[in-house]
Amino acid sequence: MERTEFISKNPFDTWQIGERLGKMAKKGELYLLYGELGAGKTQFIKGMARGMGIEDWEYVVSPSFTLMNIYEGKKFNLCHVDLYRIESMEAIELNIEEYLQEGIVAVEWPEKKDWQIDAIKIILHVIDDDTRKIELIKP
């Protein structure tokens, strides 16, 4: 297991860290993002979108009410999922893993589902109002 830590002092830093990861992303990868409300999970995914070459990356928003947004990248798609507002059984019905065939999947609030495949975990820890420690854990 490989573990890397980053410090973000603002949303711009979080975008840049996400962008670095997005540039290295490979089709079929599953990213699980953990962190409390306001920790910066969506900002991180916005950076990933930028790194993947998604033209309108700045318009990436949390799909809290739609549950899932799909963004078309130059090489492959980004499926952004937010499980915050649903029950565990509903998460199973989404068949999220199917979207890995088209690109990568990034899931906010992944605690709502048991995952059957290896995933890259991103844990955002709130240090203070501006600072975040971002842990990247690869299987």
Buried (B, 14 or more C-beta within 10 A) or exposed (E): EEEEEBEBEEBEBBBBBBBBBBEEBEEBBBBBBBBEEEBBBBBBBBBBBBBBBBEEBEEBEBBEEEBBBBBBBEEBBBBBBBBBEBEEEEBEEBEBBEBBEBBBBBBBBBEBBEEEEEBBBBBBBBEEEEEBBBBBBEE
